[in-house]
Amino acid sequence: MATARFIARVFDCVRAADREGLVPGAGSQALDGLSGAKTVGTLQRLAGLFAEEKDACYLEIGVYQGLTLLSVALGNPGIACFGIDNFSLLDPAGKNLGIVKDCIAKLGAKNAVLINADYEVALARLADHLGSRRLGVYFVDGPHDYRSHVMGLLLARPHLHDNAAIVIDDANYAFVRQSTRDFLLTNPDFKMVFEAYSPAHPANMDAATRKRHEAGWLNGIHVLVRDRKGVLPDMLPPVSDSRTLYVNEWLVHRHQLAELAPDALVLAQAVCLGDKDAEASKRESLAKAYAAERALFDKRFKDRNVYSDGLTEGRFNRAPS
Ligand SMILES: C[S@@+](CC[C@H](N)C(=O)[O-])C[C@H]1O[C@@H](n2cnc3c(N)ncnc32)[C@H](O)[C@@H]1O
């Protein structure tokens, strides 16, 4: 399909999802998950653009309990749908792998393939899973730190179909917006089609607001397309002018107690807000976490740890003969 026609159809898919949400009758309405109905409806419709293309497939990072993977697979039985998850997050009872496997079997989603692996490992060996297929639709919904979003986009890029749509979930997060912006600025053959945000993370919404956004784009979304012909004008997500928090990453990474940073911030919060109970309990858990990893921490400097000890003082690549 010509680029301009494909891009016009991507716009149609997003508009239809914005009006109508999920594709009716696809069989996945009962599934629970962490994406908004309009996001799921967009993925279902975008995958449908590749119904006639045997060399194309759908891939997502972040399966959780299977809402997005199964909704797309059931709505598009002719398309191979792959989902990568290592079930490392949001799964305290260790049940999600079993839930996804059961749902695939129970709902008869024969075209859904689960890749139980870390996303970087799976993307580095993607051809082992996909064969000769290219990614027609790629959904990024795994770990939401800045680096994972950038790596998720960069590692998948060589596997994308000539016509490809990328959907990035949780675009409310400032660092997700920043990663999309950085990717678009450095990959000008990709353009943004659509962005949508909600006023807070769903965990911080009241029940009515949450319900409304569950029927929408939940925690924000970006839709990108491959646009080699430059059909679309540039469009970038909004980001802050300040890079302080990204610079802070450098200060955290080099600190002796870097791994304790999230817990240390909770303690700092308790101190700053004068919450004495929280302060006492966090102080205790932080001391425990320190004691548990003391052998590691005590080998380090207090600051400016660079972890270069033992590395080569000079190494050439193999020179051309
Ligand atoms: C937000 S959930 C996905 C939600 C799902 N798409 C839905 O709509 O219901 C994020 C998932 O990413 C997975 N994840 C986190 N880090 C990962 C990693 N390094 N490799 C693979 N999956 C990872 C988590 O286990 C979790 O199930």
Ligand as a Chemical Component Dictionary entry (heavy atoms), coordinates in Angstrom:
data_LIG
# 
_chem_comp.id                   LIG 
_chem_comp.type                 NON-POLYMER 
_chem_comp.pdbx_formal_charge   0 
_chem_comp.three_letter_code    LIG 
# 
loop_
_chem_comp_atom.comp_id 
_chem_comp_atom.atom_id 
_chem_comp_atom.alt_atom_id 
_chem_comp_atom.type_symbol 
_chem_comp_atom.charge 
_chem_comp_atom.model_Cartn_x 
_chem_comp_atom.model_Cartn_y 
_chem_comp_atom.model_Cartn_z 
_chem_comp_atom.pdbx_ordinal 
LIG C1  C1  C 0  1.408  -2.007 32.036 1  
LIG S1  S1  S 1  1.675  -3.709 31.962 2  
LIG C2  C2  C 0  1.083  -4.149 30.390 3  
LIG C3  C3  C 0  -0.404 -3.966 30.278 4  
LIG C4  C4  C 0  -1.086 -4.666 29.112 5  
LIG N1  N1  N 0  -0.579 -4.224 27.822 6  
LIG C5  C5  C 0  -2.571 -4.377 29.205 7  
LIG O1  O1  O 0  -3.059 -3.549 28.477 8  
LIG O2  O2  O -1 -3.230 -4.943 30.060 9  
LIG C6  C6  C 0  3.424  -3.752 31.823 10 
LIG C7  C7  C 0  4.015  -5.160 31.713 11 
LIG O3  O3  O 0  5.387  -5.011 31.325 12 
LIG C8  C8  C 0  6.100  -6.097 31.882 13 
LIG N2  N2  N 0  7.539  -5.798 31.958 14 
LIG C9  C9  C 0  8.189  -4.969 32.832 15 
LIG N3  N3  N 0  9.519  -4.993 32.614 16 
LIG C10 C10 C 0  9.724  -5.850 31.590 17 
LIG C11 C11 C 0  10.881 -6.296 30.899 18 
LIG N4  N4  N 0  12.100 -5.838 31.221 19 
LIG N5  N5  N 0  10.735 -7.180 29.887 20 
LIG C12 C12 C 0  9.510  -7.646 29.545 21 
LIG N6  N6  N 0  8.354  -7.248 30.166 22 
LIG C13 C13 C 0  8.468  -6.377 31.173 23 
LIG C14 C14 C 0  5.476  -6.290 33.264 24 
LIG O4  O4  O 0  5.735  -7.597 33.742 25 
LIG C15 C15 C 0  3.997  -5.982 32.982 26 
LIG O5  O5  O 0  3.235  -7.146 32.824 27 
# 
loop_
_chem_comp_bond.comp_id 
_chem_comp_bond.atom_id_1 
_chem_comp_bond.atom_id_2 
_chem_comp_bond.value_order 
_chem_comp_bond.pdbx_ordinal 
LIG C1  S1  SING 1  
LIG S1  C2  SING 2  
LIG S1  C6  SING 3  
LIG C2  C3  SING 4  
LIG C3  C4  SING 5  
LIG C4  N1  SING 6  
LIG C4  C5  SING 7  
LIG C5  O1  DOUB 8  
LIG C5  O2  SING 9  
LIG C6  C7  SING 10 
LIG C7  O3  SING 11 
LIG C7  C15 SING 12 
LIG O3  C8  SING 13 
LIG C8  N2  SING 14 
LIG C8  C14 SING 15 
LIG N2  C9  SING 16 
LIG N2  C13 SING 17 
LIG C9  N3  DOUB 18 
LIG N3  C10 SING 19 
LIG C10 C11 SING 20 
LIG C10 C13 DOUB 21 
LIG C11 N4  SING 22 
LIG C11 N5  DOUB 23 
LIG N5  C12 SING 24 
LIG C12 N6  DOUB 25 
LIG N6  C13 SING 26 
LIG C14 O4  SING 27 
LIG C14 C15 SING 28 
LIG C15 O5  SING 29 
# 
